[in-house]
Amino acid sequence: MTSTFKSLQILNYRLWFIGALISNIGTWMQRTAQDWLVFDHLTDHDAGAMGITMALQLGPQLFLAPVAGLLADRFNRRHLLLMTQSGMALLSTGLGLLVVLGAGQLWHVYAFALLLGLVSALDAPVRQTFVSELVRDDYLPNAVALNSASFNVARMIGPAVAGVLTVAVGPGWVFLINTFTFLALLFSLWKIPVSSLRVLPRAAPGKGRIREGLRYVRFRPDIVVVLVAVFIVGTLGLNFVLFIAAMVGTEFGLDASAFGLMNSIMAIGSVAGALLSAGRSKPRLRIIFGAAGAFGVTSGLAALAPNYFWFGVALVPVGLFAITMMTSANGYVQTTTDPVMRGRVMALYMAIFMGGTPIGAPLVGWVANVAGPRWSMSVAAASGLLAAAIGVVWIIRAGQMKLAFNRRARGLRYFRVVPGASNRPRIAEGKAEGKAPKEEGAARDQSPDDAVER
């Protein structure tokens, strides 16, 4: 248990964790209230309008990722966070005032969602990489997993509180309350001594730095296959707010409090998945793709749930395997990427993870409207199974895993999966031919020990 929470022994990380937890609770409160505002107050249970809102809020990740990543690698991350968090607090205040005063319309929500998406696109890679300045590299996988646990503990608390407040006082007041939660993270950043932060390499000024980051990823096939899996599941499988709203409001005919409670129930599994990831020494490819497959199976079971109770029961493992996959993928990419490239690579990761929503959310919303909520959850199930299949095929073809058999064994142990030969020589050969830029000489080519647990 101590190893699960070891990063909290570090004062700087503890300050960050507390501030981020409070801020994340407010963020989930606003997300829940905003989605229900669109779904129930401004439209007549239109899942498509919810999909458009999500697309506008997450779409800027696609376009700003290269710039955001370069900013994270070039400039002071603490200063950048102070600016982005302040900007998001102002946007929360503006939308809250509009709704409280009775002037809020659907296009206002669209506009604020887009503005929030622009600021969040700049904030995301900075937040993801700032943790590397708070802890040592050997603590980084644990810190990344605890960040995910914080996010999902907030996911348990925030939607439930927002559901009650949305019914009691309205969504506008929820937005205004969220404004104050940003102050907690700003205070934490102010309390962290600047002199105590780790000094990490910065990207050198000059042209071509964005292309440099893309070339780095191009010659890391292990990262590429992780990004492909993350894109598939992130685009079609992680539209939880849309799935849950459609199932709760349309399929089961319940209100905002039931919607918030269901988000919190799913977060129980998410927290468990994050804590299990925090207890592992390092993220591995087989965990990523195994969790993707399990996410697909459990999403299929949730689609078949006969009533509200069993739908909530099914959402617990859905949350567990979804967060296990995403936390492991995040940790794998961060810990195997050179520090000088980390901001640009994580910006690409976040763009692929979140930026697929402009495609997936409207599509899944359309499926929910036309074929019904259960079919929209079936899309999520298919995405998990497809991502798992792609990952397993890549591992086998890369020679990092193979099927072996023991003639003397009996039953299922007659066949077993074992690590294969490393693909290191093939990658090294590509570098020797001059196919990768010089800066990528520091890239850590993945050996089977890193990819497949022995």
C-alpha positions as CSV (number, residue, x, y, z in Angstrom):
1,M,0.0,0.0,0.0
2,T,2.9,2.4,0.8
3,S,4.2,2.0,-2.8
4,T,0.8,3.0,-4.1
5,F,1.0,6.4,-2.5
6,K,4.7,6.9,-2.4
7,S,4.7,10.2,-4.4
8,L,2.6,11.8,-1.7
9,Q,5.6,11.6,0.6
10,I,7.1,14.5,-1.5
11,L,5.8,17.9,-0.3
12,N,5.7,19.5,-3.7
13,Y,3.7,16.7,-5.2
14,R,1.4,16.6,-2.1
15,L,0.6,20.3,-2.6
16,W,-0.1,19.8,-6.3
17,F,-2.3,16.7,-5.6
18,I,-4.5,18.5,-3.1
19,G,-5.0,21.6,-5.3
20,A,-5.6,19.5,-8.4
21,L,-8.1,17.3,-6.5
22,I,-10.2,20.3,-5.5
23,S,-10.0,21.8,-9.0
24,N,-10.9,18.5,-10.6
25,I,-14.0,18.2,-8.4
26,G,-15.1,21.7,-9.7
27,T,-14.4,20.7,-13.3
28,W,-16.5,17.6,-13.0
29,M,-19.3,19.6,-11.4
30,Q,-19.2,22.0,-14.4
31,R,-19.1,19.2,-16.9
32,T,-22.1,17.5,-15.4
33,A,-24.1,20.7,-15.1
34,Q,-23.2,21.9,-18.6
35,D,-24.2,18.5,-20.2
36,W,-27.5,18.4,-18.4
37,L,-28.1,22.1,-19.2
38,V,-27.8,21.2,-22.9
39,F,-29.6,17.9,-22.7
40,D,-32.6,18.8,-20.5
41,H,-32.9,22.7,-20.3
42,L,-31.9,24.0,-23.7
43,T,-32.9,21.0,-25.9
44,D,-35.5,18.2,-25.6
45,H,-33.1,15.4,-24.7
46,D,-31.0,15.9,-27.8
47,A,-27.9,13.7,-27.5
48,G,-26.6,15.2,-30.8
49,A,-26.4,18.7,-29.2
50,M,-24.4,17.2,-26.4
51,G,-22.1,15.7,-28.9
52,I,-21.6,19.0,-30.6
53,T,-20.8,20.7,-27.2
54,M,-18.2,18.0,-26.5
55,A,-16.7,18.4,-30.0
56,L,-16.4,22.1,-29.6
57,Q,-14.8,21.8,-26.2
58,L,-12.3,19.0,-27.2
59,G,-11.8,19.8,-30.8
60,P,-9.0,22.5,-30.3
61,Q,-6.8,19.7,-29.1
62,L,-6.4,18.6,-32.7
63,F,-5.3,22.0,-34.0
64,L,-3.3,23.4,-31.1
65,A,-1.4,20.3,-30.0
66,P,1.9,21.0,-31.8
67,V,2.0,24.6,-30.5
68,A,0.9,23.6,-27.0
69,G,3.5,20.8,-26.8
70,L,6.3,23.2,-27.9
71,L,5.2,25.7,-25.3
72,A,5.4,23.0,-22.6
73,D,9.0,22.1,-23.8
74,R,10.2,25.7,-24.2
75,F,8.8,27.8,-21.4
76,N,8.3,27.8,-17.6
77,R,5.5,25.3,-17.0
78,R,4.5,26.8,-13.7
79,H,3.9,30.2,-15.3
80,L,1.9,28.7,-18.1
81,L,-0.3,26.9,-15.6
82,L,-1.0,30.1,-13.7
83,M,-2.2,31.7,-16.9
84,T,-4.3,28.8,-18.2
85,Q,-6.0,28.1,-14.9
86,S,-6.8,31.8,-14.5
87,G,-8.3,31.9,-18.0
88,M,-10.5,28.8,-17.3
89,A,-11.8,30.4,-14.0
90,L,-12.8,33.5,-15.9
91,L,-14.7,31.5,-18.5
92,S,-16.5,29.5,-15.8
93,T,-17.6,32.8,-14.2
94,G,-18.8,34.2,-17.5
95,L,-21.0,31.3,-18.4
96,G,-22.3,31.0,-14.9
97,L,-23.5,34.6,-14.9
98,L,-25.2,34.2,-18.2
99,V,-27.2,31.2,-17.0
100,V,-28.0,32.6,-13.6
101,L,-29.3,35.8,-15.1
102,G,-31.6,33.8,-17.4
103,A,-29.8,34.9,-20.6
104,G,-28.1,31.6,-21.5
105,Q,-28.9,30.1,-24.8
106,L,-27.6,27.0,-26.6
107,W,-25.2,29.1,-28.8
108,H,-23.7,30.7,-25.7
109,V,-22.9,27.2,-24.4
110,Y,-21.3,26.3,-27.7
111,A,-19.2,29.5,-27.7
112,F,-18.0,29.0,-24.1
113,A,-17.3,25.4,-24.8
114,L,-15.1,26.4,-27.7
115,L,-13.2,29.0,-25.7
116,L,-12.7,26.6,-22.8
117,G,-11.4,24.1,-25.3
118,L,-8.8,26.5,-26.7
119,V,-7.5,27.3,-23.2
120,S,-7.6,23.6,-22.2
121,A,-5.7,22.6,-25.3
122,L,-2.8,24.8,-24.1
123,D,-3.2,23.7,-20.5
124,A,-3.2,19.9,-21.1
125,P,0.4,19.1,-22.1
126,V,1.7,21.5,-19.5
127,R,-0.3,19.8,-16.7
128,Q,0.7,16.4,-17.9
129,T,4.5,17.2,-18.0
130,F,4.6,19.5,-14.9
131,V,4.5,16.5,-12.6
132,S,8.0,15.5,-13.9
133,E,9.3,18.6,-12.3
134,L,7.8,17.6,-8.9
135,V,9.1,14.0,-8.6
136,R,12.1,11.9,-9.7
137,D,11.9,9.8,-12.8
138,D,11.5,6.6,-10.8
139,Y,8.5,8.1,-9.1
140,L,6.9,9.3,-12.3
141,P,4.7,6.3,-13.1
142,N,3.3,6.4,-9.6
143,A,2.7,10.2,-9.8
144,V,1.0,9.9,-13.2
145,A,-1.3,7.1,-11.8
146,L,-2.1,9.2,-8.7
147,N,-3.0,12.1,-10.9
148,S,-5.5,9.8,-12.6
149,A,-6.8,8.7,-9.2
150,S,-7.3,12.3,-8.2
151,F,-9.1,13.0,-11.4
152,N,-11.4,10.0,-10.8
153,V,-12.0,10.6,-7.1
154,A,-13.2,14.0,-8.3
155,R,-15.3,12.2,-10.9
156,M,-17.0,10.3,-8.0
157,I,-17.7,13.5,-6.0
158,G,-18.2,16.2,-8.6
159,P,-21.1,14.7,-10.7
160,A,-23.0,13.6,-7.6
161,V,-22.8,17.1,-6.0
162,A,-23.5,18.7,-9.4
163,G,-26.6,16.5,-9.9
164,V,-28.1,17.6,-6.5
165,L,-27.2,21.3,-7.0
166,T,-28.4,21.3,-10.6
167,V,-31.9,20.2,-9.4
168,A,-31.8,22.4,-6.3
169,V,-30.4,25.8,-7.5
170,G,-29.7,25.3,-11.3
171,P,-26.6,24.8,-13.4
172,G,-25.6,28.4,-13.5
173,W,-24.7,28.4,-9.8
174,V,-22.7,25.2,-10.3
175,F,-20.5,27.1,-12.9
176,L,-19.9,29.9,-10.4
177,I,-18.9,27.5,-7.6
178,N,-16.4,25.9,-10.1
179,T,-14.7,29.3,-10.3
180,F,-13.7,29.1,-6.7
181,T,-12.2,25.6,-7.1
182,F,-9.6,26.9,-9.6
183,L,-8.3,29.1,-6.8
184,A,-7.2,25.9,-4.9
185,L,-4.8,24.9,-7.7
186,L,-3.6,28.4,-8.2
187,F,-2.8,28.6,-4.4
188,S,-0.9,25.3,-4.6
189,L,1.2,26.5,-7.5
190,W,2.0,29.6,-5.5
191,K,3.0,27.6,-2.4
192,I,5.4,25.3,-4.3
193,P,8.9,26.8,-4.0
194,V,10.3,27.6,-7.4
195,S,13.8,26.7,-6.3
196,S,12.7,23.2,-5.3
197,L,11.4,22.2,-8.8
198,R,13.5,19.9,-10.9
199,V,15.5,21.5,-13.7
200,L,14.8,19.6,-16.9
201,P,16.1,20.0,-20.4
202,R,14.3,22.6,-22.5
203,A,13.8,22.5,-26.2
204,A,16.3,24.8,-28.0
205,P,14.9,27.8,-29.8
206,G,14.7,27.8,-33.6
207,K,12.6,26.5,-36.5
208,G,11.6,22.9,-37.0
209,R,11.1,22.0,-33.3
210,I,7.5,20.8,-33.9
211,R,8.5,18.6,-36.8
212,E,11.3,17.3,-34.6
213,G,8.7,16.0,-32.1
214,L,6.7,14.3,-34.9
215,R,9.8,12.6,-36.3
216,Y,10.6,11.4,-32.8
217,V,7.3,9.6,-32.5
218,R,7.5,8.3,-36.1
219,F,10.6,6.3,-35.2
220,R,9.0,4.9,-32.0
221,P,6.7,2.2,-33.3
222,D,5.7,1.2,-29.7
223,I,4.4,4.7,-29.0
224,V,2.7,4.8,-32.4
225,V,0.6,1.6,-31.7
226,V,-0.3,3.0,-28.2
227,L,-1.5,6.2,-29.8
228,V,-3.6,4.3,-32.4
229,A,-5.3,2.3,-29.6
230,V,-5.8,5.5,-27.6
231,F,-7.4,7.2,-30.6
232,I,-9.8,4.4,-31.3
233,V,-11.0,4.1,-27.7
234,G,-10.9,7.8,-27.0
235,T,-12.9,8.7,-30.1
236,L,-15.6,6.0,-29.9
237,G,-15.5,4.5,-26.4
238,L,-14.9,7.3,-23.8
239,N,-18.0,9.4,-24.5
240,F,-19.3,8.5,-21.0
241,V,-21.3,11.6,-20.4
242,L,-23.2,11.1,-23.6
243,F,-23.8,7.4,-23.0
244,I,-24.9,7.8,-19.4
245,A,-27.2,10.8,-20.2
246,A,-28.9,8.9,-23.0
247,M,-29.3,5.7,-21.0
248,V,-30.5,7.5,-17.8
249,G,-32.7,10.2,-19.5
250,T,-34.0,8.3,-22.5
251,E,-33.8,4.6,-21.7
252,F,-34.7,4.8,-18.0
253,G,-36.6,8.2,-17.9
254,L,-34.8,9.6,-14.8
255,D,-33.5,13.1,-13.9
256,A,-30.3,15.0,-13.3
257,S,-29.6,13.6,-9.8
258,A,-29.7,10.1,-11.2
259,F,-27.4,11.2,-14.0
260,G,-24.9,12.6,-11.6
261,L,-25.1,9.6,-9.3
262,M,-24.4,7.2,-12.3
263,N,-21.3,9.2,-13.2
264,S,-20.1,8.9,-9.6
265,I,-20.8,5.1,-9.5
266,M,-18.7,4.6,-12.6
267,A,-15.9,6.6,-11.0
268,I,-15.7,4.0,-8.3
269,G,-14.2,1.6,-10.9
270,S,-12.1,4.4,-12.3
271,V,-10.5,5.1,-8.9
272,A,-9.8,1.5,-8.4
273,G,-8.2,1.2,-11.8
274,A,-6.0,4.3,-11.1
275,L,-4.9,3.0,-7.8
276,L,-4.0,-0.4,-9.2
277,S,-1.9,1.3,-11.8
278,A,-0.2,3.4,-9.1
279,G,0.9,0.1,-7.4
280,R,2.7,-1.2,-10.5
281,S,6.4,-0.6,-10.9
282,K,6.0,0.5,-14.5
283,P,3.3,0.5,-17.2
284,R,3.5,-2.3,-19.8
285,L,2.0,-2.8,-23.3
286,R,0.2,-6.0,-22.4
287,I,-1.7,-4.1,-19.6
288,I,-2.7,-1.4,-22.0
289,F,-4.1,-3.7,-24.6
290,G,-5.5,-6.2,-22.2
291,A,-7.5,-3.5,-20.4
292,A,-8.8,-2.3,-23.8
293,G,-10.2,-5.7,-24.5
294,A,-11.8,-5.9,-21.1
295,F,-13.3,-2.4,-21.6
296,G,-14.9,-3.6,-24.8
297,V,-16.4,-6.7,-23.1
298,T,-17.8,-4.8,-20.1
299,S,-19.2,-2.0,-22.3
300,G,-21.1,-4.6,-24.1
301,L,-22.5,-5.9,-20.9
302,A,-23.6,-2.4,-19.8
303,A,-25.4,-2.0,-23.2
304,L,-27.5,-5.1,-22.3
305,A,-28.3,-3.9,-18.7
306,P,-32.1,-4.4,-18.1
307,N,-32.6,-1.5,-15.7
308,Y,-30.9,1.4,-13.9
309,F,-29.5,-0.7,-11.1
310,W,-27.7,-3.2,-13.3
311,F,-26.5,-0.5,-15.6
312,G,-24.8,1.1,-12.6
313,V,-23.3,-2.3,-11.6
314,A,-21.9,-2.7,-15.1
315,L,-20.4,0.7,-15.2
316,V,-18.0,-0.1,-12.3
317,P,-15.8,-2.5,-14.4
318,V,-16.2,-0.2,-17.4
319,G,-14.6,2.6,-15.5
320,L,-12.0,0.3,-14.0
321,F,-10.7,-1.0,-17.3
322,A,-11.0,2.3,-19.2
323,I,-8.8,4.1,-16.6
324,T,-6.4,1.2,-16.4
325,M,-5.9,1.4,-20.1
326,M,-5.5,5.2,-20.2
327,T,-3.4,5.6,-17.1
328,S,-1.0,2.8,-18.3
329,A,-0.9,4.4,-21.8
330,N,-0.2,7.8,-20.3
331,G,2.5,6.5,-18.0
332,Y,4.1,4.4,-20.7
333,V,4.4,7.3,-23.1
334,Q,5.7,9.7,-20.5
335,T,8.3,7.4,-18.9
336,T,9.7,6.1,-22.2
337,T,10.0,9.5,-23.8
338,D,13.1,11.7,-23.5
339,P,12.5,14.7,-21.2
340,V,13.4,17.2,-23.9
341,M,10.7,15.8,-26.1
342,R,8.1,15.1,-23.4
343,G,5.9,18.1,-23.9
344,R,5.6,17.7,-27.6
345,V,4.9,13.9,-27.4
346,M,2.3,14.4,-24.6
347,A,0.7,17.1,-26.6
348,L,0.3,14.7,-29.5
349,Y,-1.0,12.1,-27.0
350,M,-3.6,14.5,-25.7
351,A,-4.6,15.6,-29.2
352,I,-5.2,12.0,-30.2
353,F,-6.9,11.1,-26.9
354,M,-9.2,14.1,-26.8
355,G,-9.2,15.4,-30.3
356,G,-11.0,12.4,-31.7
357,T,-14.1,13.5,-29.8
358,P,-15.2,16.0,-32.5
359,I,-15.5,13.0,-34.8
360,G,-16.7,10.4,-32.2
361,A,-19.1,12.4,-30.0
362,P,-21.5,13.6,-32.8
363,L,-21.4,10.2,-34.4
364,V,-22.2,8.4,-31.1
365,G,-24.9,11.0,-30.4
366,W,-26.4,10.4,-33.8
367,V,-26.4,6.6,-33.1
368,A,-28.1,7.2,-29.8
369,N,-30.8,9.4,-31.4
370,V,-31.4,7.0,-34.4
371,A,-30.9,3.5,-33.0
372,G,-31.1,4.1,-29.3
373,P,-28.7,4.5,-26.3
374,R,-27.9,0.8,-26.1
375,W,-26.5,0.8,-29.6
376,S,-24.3,3.8,-28.8
377,M,-22.7,1.8,-26.0
378,S,-22.2,-1.1,-28.4
379,V,-20.0,1.3,-30.4
380,A,-17.9,1.7,-27.3
381,A,-17.6,-2.0,-26.9
382,A,-16.5,-2.5,-30.5
383,S,-13.8,0.2,-30.0
384,G,-12.2,-1.5,-27.1
385,L,-12.1,-4.9,-28.8
386,L,-10.6,-3.3,-32.0
387,A,-7.9,-1.5,-30.0
388,A,-7.0,-4.7,-28.2
389,A,-6.8,-6.7,-31.4
390,I,-4.5,-4.1,-33.1
391,G,-2.2,-4.0,-30.0
392,V,-1.9,-7.8,-29.8
393,V,-1.2,-8.2,-33.5
394,W,1.5,-5.5,-33.3
395,I,3.2,-7.1,-30.3
396,I,3.2,-10.5,-32.0
397,R,4.5,-9.1,-35.3
398,A,7.2,-7.1,-33.6
399,G,8.5,-10.3,-32.1
400,Q,7.8,-9.2,-28.5
401,M,5.4,-12.0,-27.8
402,K,4.8,-15.5,-29.2
403,L,2.7,-18.6,-28.6
404,A,4.7,-21.5,-27.1
405,F,3.7,-25.0,-26.0
406,N,4.9,-27.6,-23.6
407,R,4.4,-31.1,-24.7
408,R,4.5,-32.4,-21.1
409,A,2.0,-30.0,-19.7
410,R,-1.8,-30.6,-19.5
411,G,-4.9,-28.5,-20.1
412,L,-4.6,-24.8,-20.8
413,R,-0.9,-24.7,-19.7
414,Y,-0.1,-26.7,-22.8
415,F,-0.1,-23.4,-24.7
416,R,1.2,-20.2,-23.2
417,V,2.2,-16.7,-24.2
418,V,5.9,-15.8,-23.7
419,P,8.1,-12.8,-24.6
420,G,9.8,-13.0,-28.0
421,A,12.9,-11.6,-29.3
422,S,13.6,-7.8,-29.1
423,N,13.1,-5.6,-32.1
424,R,16.0,-3.4,-31.0
425,P,18.3,-4.3,-34.0
426,R,15.6,-3.3,-36.5
427,I,15.1,0.1,-34.9
428,A,18.8,0.6,-34.5
429,E,19.4,-0.3,-38.2
430,G,16.9,2.4,-39.2
431,K,18.9,5.0,-37.2
432,A,22.1,3.8,-38.8
433,E,20.7,4.5,-42.2
434,G,20.0,8.0,-41.2
435,K,16.2,7.7,-41.1
436,A,15.9,9.4,-37.7
437,P,17.1,12.8,-36.6
438,K,20.2,13.1,-34.5
439,E,18.2,14.2,-31.4
440,E,16.5,10.9,-31.4
441,G,19.7,9.1,-30.5
442,A,18.5,9.5,-26.9
443,A,15.3,7.8,-27.5
444,R,14.9,4.6,-25.6
445,D,14.0,1.8,-28.0
446,Q,11.7,-0.6,-26.2
447,S,13.0,-4.0,-25.3
448,P,10.7,-6.9,-24.5
449,D,11.4,-6.3,-20.8
450,D,9.7,-2.9,-21.1
451,A,6.8,-4.1,-23.2
452,V,5.9,-7.5,-22.0
453,E,6.0,-8.6,-18.4
454,R,8.1,-11.7,-17.9
